[in-house]
Amino acid sequence: MNMAEEEPLYDILIPPGVPQKLIVEISKKFDVTIVDRREKIKFANMEGDERDLLAFRGKLEVMQEVEKFMRDQLNAFVAEK
């Protein structure tokens, strides 16, 4: 496959407050890279503020698995509290 045919990469933002342990687990379990993303914040009194957030980057199929895994793990974490 040449450069023009490479599969596109997708990002999933890591919400602030995600436990570091979960970020490390995902980065080891899945074929992803952790990247910085500058994003505008659109909630509370931060309307329009830009923040540097972390994101997982990888192929679409992997990102779909990561999204489900992260959501399941966060729901379990919240249910424990």
C-alpha positions, 0 to 999 in steps of 0.5 A: 500500500502506498502513501496515497492508499493508507487508511485514514486515522481517527481521534477519540478525545479523552475526557478530562478526569479519565483515570490515568490507569485507564489511559495507560491500559488502553494504550497498551491493549489497543493499537493507538497513539496518544496525541495532543489536540487543541479543542474549543470548550463549549460548557459552563463558563468556558464558552470559546476557551481552547484547551489542550486535550489528549486523544487516542489516534488509530484506525476506525475499527480500533477506535470503535473498540476503544470508544466502547471499552473506554465507555464501559470502563468509565461506567463501571468506575462511576457505578463503584462510587 
